[in-house]
Amino acid sequence: MALFPFILIKHAHLKENRALINHEKIHLRQQLEMLIVFFYLWYLLEFLFLLIKYKNHREAYENISFEREAYAHEHDLGYLKKRPFWNFRKYIQLF
């Protein structure tokens, strides 16, 4: 879990999971771009909207634009070097 400026992990061995760490670093960049507080506000509102749409917590979570971007690029360890500003917008699917 990424809580700017930290990455919190459940088990020590997960520190070695490069894709997981990259996923969370993508979230840190998203948070920074949105001045942190607006990231959490957007995240919550998008989740609530998607929860109404899908009526399923997991499906709502998986379709949050921030998560969609992070999952799509977690294995690309050079992604953050080339990532356009506010790139999560490409992943918004509210309707």
DORO-656685 format. One line per 10 residues: number of its first residue (from 1); their letters; for each residue x, z, y of N, C-alpha, C, O. Coordinates in pm, 1 decimal. Atoms other than C-alpha are relative to their C-alpha. Layout:
// residues N
NUM	A	X/Z/Y/X/Z/Y/X/Z/Y/X/Z/Y | ...;
//
This chain:
// residues 95
1	MALFPFILIK	84.8/0.0/-117.4/0.0/0.0/0.0/89.2/0.0/123.6/188.6/72.4/129.0 | -76.5/8.0/-123.7/130.8/-87.5/344.1/-73.6/73.7/111.4/-184.9/36.8/148.9 | 49.3/-74.9/-117.0/70.3/163.7/623.9/114.2/-1.4/100.6/209.6/75.7/90.0 | -110.8/24.5/-91.8/283.8/50.1/912.3/61.5/129.6/49.6/-10.1/217.4/97.7 | -103.2/94.0/43.1/579.0/98.9/907.9/46.0/22.8/-144.2/157.0/-16.3/-180.4 | -40.3/-38.3/135.1/581.9/222.4/546.7/-68.6/-83.3/-107.7/-178.5/-135.4/-88.6 | 60.2/53.3/122.4/521.0/75.0/203.2/-7.4/116.7/-97.1/95.1/173.8/-134.3 | 20.9/-110.9/92.7/372.5/337.7/-27.2/-22.6/-56.2/-139.9/-105.4/-145.1/-160.0 | 16.0/46.5/138.1/408.2/288.0/-400.8/-33.2/117.9/-90.2/6.9/231.4/-64.6 | 49.4/-103.3/89.6/251.7/479.8/-686.2/107.7/49.4/-96.9/114.9/168.4/-127.4;
11	HAHLKENRAL	-102.7/-34.0/99.5/545.2/471.1/-930.5/134.7/-55.2/45.3/141.8/-166.9/96.6 | -134.0/37.3/-47.9/919.2/454.9/-855.4/46.3/-135.2/-53.2/113.1/-209.9/18.2 | -47.3/126.4/57.9/978.3/161.1/-1090.9/-58.0/-122.2/72.2/-3.9/-232.1/59.8 | 60.5/112.4/-72.6/752.4/-56.0/-872.2/85.4/-46.0/118.0/62.8/-154.0/172.6 | -91.8/42.0/-105.7/1028.3/-61.8/-608.7/76.3/-125.9/-40.2/123.3/-200.6/45.6 | -73.9/115.3/50.6/1190.5/-325.9/-829.2/-86.7/-125.2/-9.6/-34.8/-234.0/-34.7 | 92.1/112.8/9.1/882.1/-550.5/-828.7/5.2/-77.0/132.7/-60.2/-39.6/230.0 | -24.4/73.7/-124.5/989.6/-808.1/-569.8/-127.4/-63.7/55.3/-146.5/-68.9/176.8 | 125.0/61.3/-45.5/650.4/-981.5/-557.2/-89.3/104.6/67.3/-148.4/78.0/172.0 | 80.7/-108.1/-58.5/470.8/-651.2/-491.0/54.5/40.8/137.0/-21.6/55.8/232.6;
21	INHEKIHLRQ	-61.1/-39.4/-127.6/716.8/-553.4/-217.7/-21.3/-109.7/104.2/-51.0/-79.9/219.8 | 22.6/110.3/-92.1/687.8/-899.9/-61.1/-146.0/-3.6/45.7/-174.2/-27.0/163.2 | 143.6/-6.0/-32.6/306.0/-874.3/-76.0/-22.4/103.3/110.4/-91.5/76.3/208.7 | 19.6/-107.9/-97.8/322.3/-546.0/115.3/71.3/-30.3/131.9/23.2/8.3/238.5 | -68.8/39.9/-124.0/576.0/-684.4/364.8/-84.1/-100.3/78.6/-83.6/-99.4/201.7 | 91.4/93.1/-67.4/329.2/-963.3/440.1/-106.2/80.1/75.8/-140.3/47.1/189.4 | 97.4/-85.5/-68.0/73.8/-692.5/520.5/61.8/69.1/122.1/-4.3/82.7/225.1 | -65.2/-62.4/-115.7/323.9/-518.2/747.8/8.8/-98.3/115.9/-13.1/-60.4/230.9 | -6.5/101.5/-105.7/370.9/-843.6/940.4/-138.4/-21.7/60.5/-152.5/-32.4/182.4 | 137.0/17.3/-48.6/-6.6/-889.1/963.9/-38.1/116.3/91.7/-97.3/96.2/197.7;
31	QLEMLIVFFY	32.7/-119.4/-78.6/-43.1/-533.3/1092.7/69.1/-4.7/135.6/7.8/25.4/238.1 | -75.3/7.3/-124.2/227.4/-582.4/1352.9/-59.2/-104.5/93.7/-72.8/-80.1/213.6 | 59.2/106.8/-80.4/74.0/-908.6/1473.3/-130.8/42.5/65.7/-164.2/-3.0/175.2 | 130.2/-42.3/-52.7/-259.4/-737.7/1524.9/6.6/138.1/65.1/-94.6/206.5/80.1 | -21.5/-127.2/-69.6/-111.2/-433.8/1697.4/-52.1/118.5/-80.4/-101.9/215.7/-23.7 | 30.2/-100.5/101.9/-182.5/-222.9/1388.6/-146.6/40.6/-3.4/-214.2/17.0/-103.6 | 137.4/-51.2/1.1/-516.7/-71.5/1489.4/-102.7/-112.4/-19.3/-203.1/-93.4/-87.9 | 94.3/110.2/15.2/-689.0/-410.0/1514.6/3.7/-58.6/-141.1/-96.0/-113.0/-188.6 | -9.6/41.2/140.0/-561.0/-498.8/1166.9/-97.7/81.6/-84.4/-176.1/25.8/-161.2 | 85.4/-86.4/81.3/-738.9/-198.8/1015.9/-147.4/-18.3/33.4/-232.8/-13.4/-55.0;
41	LWYLLEFLFL	138.2/23.5/-40.6/-1053.4/-261.5/1215.7/-51.3/-130.8/-60.0/-160.2/-134.2/-117.3 | 37.7/130.6/56.4/-1064.9/-629.9/1112.0/-13.8/10.2/-151.3/-110.3/-39.1/-209.6 | 0.0/-15.2/145.7/-979.3/-538.8/751.3/-130.6/66.3/-45.6/-196.4/18.4/-137.9 | 120.8/-73.4/37.1/-1266.8/-289.7/733.5/-125.7/-83.3/22.8/-212.5/-89.7/-64.2 | 119.1/80.4/-29.2/-1521.6/-516.7/901.1/-13.1/-118.9/-94.7/-122.6/-150.3/-141.4 | 4.3/113.0/92.5/-1427.2/-814.0/686.3/-38.6/47.6/-140.4/-117.5/-17.5/-208.9 | 35.2/-55.1/131.2/-1445.7/-598.5/372.6/-149.8/31.3/-7.5/-215.4/-3.2/-105.9 | 142.4/-35.5/1.0/-1791.3/-467.5/466.1/-88.8/-124.8/-2.7/-188.7/-128.5/-74.6 | 74.5/125.1/0.6/-1918.6/-818.1/540.2/4.9/-64.0/-138.5/-97.3/-108.8/-190.5 | -15.3/61.4/132.0/-1778.9/-947.7/210.3/-68.0/82.3/-109.6/-114.3/27.3/-209.5;
51	LIKYKNHREA	70.0/-84.8/96.0/-1922.5/-650.5/23.7/-149.3/-32.1/-0.1/-212.2/-34.9/-105.9 | 140.2/41.6/-8.6/-2267.4/-748.1/148.1/-17.6/-136.7/-66.7/-113.7/-160.0/-140.0 | 6.8/136.3/55.4/-2197.3/-1109.8/53.3/9.7/0.0/-152.6/-72.0/-62.6/-220.2 | -26.7/6.4/144.6/-2060.6/-1046.0/-298.2/-66.1/111.9/-81.1/-86.4/98.3/-201.8 | 59.2/-115.7/68.2/-2219.2/-708.6/-380.4/90.3/53.7/-111.5/43.1/103.7/-213.6 | -99.3/-42.4/98.2/-1898.9/-624.5/-567.4/127.5/38.9/75.3/183.8/-42.2/148.9 | -116.2/-49.9/-73.2/-1609.7/-410.0/-437.8/124.8/-83.4/-25.6/194.9/-121.1/68.3 | -122.3/73.8/35.2/-1335.0/-595.7/-624.1/-1.0/-141.1/59.2/99.1/-186.4/114.6 | 10.0/135.6/-51.6/-1458.2/-940.4/-525.1/10.6/-1.6/153.0/71.0/-91.8/210.8 | -10.5/-11.1/-145.6/-1495.8/-831.5/-162.9/145.5/20.9/40.3/195.5/-46.7/130.2;
61	YENISFEREA	-141.6/-27.5/-28.3/-1141.1/-690.7/-160.0/85.4/-125.7/-19.6/167.8/-158.4/65.8 | -81.5/117.2/31.7/-993.2/-1002.9/-321.3/-22.1/-115.3/97.6/61.5/-205.3/105.8 | 29.6/107.9/-93.8/-1154.4/-1225.1/-56.7/26.9/34.3/146.5/-1.0/-46.5/235.1 | -42.4/-33.8/-136.2/-1031.7/-1038.8/251.6/113.8/-95.0/36.4/206.2/-115.0/-42.5 | -98.9/100.9/-39.8/-825.6/-1292.1/445.2/143.7/51.9/-9.8/232.6/-23.0/-50.2 | -134.2/-57.1/7.6/-523.3/-1059.2/463.1/49.2/3.9/-144.7/165.4/-25.5/-172.6 | -36.4/-6.1/141.8/-527.0/-1012.6/86.0/21.0/-139.8/-57.3/113.7/-162.3/-135.2 | -12.3/137.0/50.2/-579.1/-1382.1/16.6/135.1/-59.2/39.9/201.5/-123.4/-41.5 | -130.3/50.3/-43.7/-273.5/-1470.2/224.5/113.0/68.1/-75.9/203.8/0.9/-124.7 | -107.6/-74.2/66.6/-57.3/-1196.2/71.4/11.1/-37.8/-148.0/121.8/-56.8/-198.3;
71	YAHEHDLGYL	-5.1/40.3/141.3/-153.0/-1285.4/-287.2/48.7/-144.1/-15.3/121.0/-174.8/-110.1 | -39.3/140.8/9.2/-103.0/-1657.4/-221.2/150.9/-18.3/16.4/207.7/-114.5/-35.1 | -142.0/19.1/-31.7/254.6/-1602.8/-101.6/91.2/111.8/-49.7/208.7/115.5/-13.2 | -81.5/-114.2/40.6/376.2/-1286.5/-273.5/123.4/-39.4/-80.7/222.5/33.6/-80.2 | -115.4/42.8/80.7/611.0/-1481.8/-503.9/98.7/-84.9/79.3/207.0/-116.0/29.7 | -88.3/77.2/-87.6/762.5/-1681.3/-215.6/76.5/99.2/87.4/28.3/140.5/192.9 | -75.5/-104.5/-69.2/1033.4/-1440.2/-104.0/51.5/-43.6/136.7/96.5/40.5/214.5 | -40.4/48.8/-130.7/1120.0/-1660.9/194.3/-117.3/-26.6/92.3/-99.3/-77.2/203.1 | 121.7/30.9/-75.5/761.2/-1684.7/317.4/0.5/56.9/141.6/-36.1/-12.8/236.2 | 7.4/-63.9/-131.6/794.5/-1440.6/605.9/92.6/-65.8/102.4/70.1/-54.0/222.9;
81	KKRPFWNFRK	-91.1/69.0/-92.3/1080.8/-1643.6/754.0/-64.4/-124.5/59.3/-27.4/-167.5/168.6 | 61.6/124.1/-46.6/859.1/-1950.0/788.8/-148.8/15.3/32.9/-213.3/-81.3/73.8 | 142.4/-23.8/-18.4/513.9/-1792.2/822.8/-41.9/-17.1/145.4/16.4/45.2/234.1 | 51.8/13.2/-136.4/319.3/-1906.6/1130.4/-73.3/127.6/44.8/-127.4/202.3/-36.8 | 68.2/-114.6/-60.2/177.8/-1643.0/1363.8/-148.7/-3.2/-34.6/-212.1/-108.5/-27.1 | 141.3/-17.4/36.1/-166.9/-1515.9/1255.9/-43.2/-98.6/-109.4/-154.1/-151.9/-104.2 | 30.7/96.7/105.9/-155.8/-1735.1/944.2/-115.1/44.8/-90.1/-173.6/-37.5/-160.5 | 111.2/-49.6/82.3/-414.9/-1512.9/773.3/-131.1/-70.5/34.1/-222.5/-75.4/-48.2 | 124.2/67.2/-42.4/-679.4/-1705.5/972.3/-37.1/-115.2/-92.9/-155.3/-145.5/-109.4 | 27.0/110.1/92.9/-644.1/-1995.1/725.8/-77.6/47.4/-122.5/-139.2/-33.6/-191.8;
91	YIQLF	57.4/-54.2/122.2/-776.6/-1764.3/454.1/-135.7/66.7/19.6/-190.1/125.3/-73.9 | 130.0/-62.3/-28.1/-1096.0/-1643.7/620.6/-109.1/-85.5/-64.5/-116.6/-206.4/-42.5 | 113.1/66.2/65.8/-1402.8/-1729.4/409.8/-120.5/91.9/7.2/-155.5/157.3/-91.0 | 113.0/-89.7/-14.6/-1698.8/-1543.0/546.3/-130.0/-61.2/-49.9/-222.6/11.3/-86.3 | 126.1/63.5/41.0/-1962.9/-1798.5/453.4/19.4/-90.4/-117.9/-76.4/-151.6/-165.2;
//
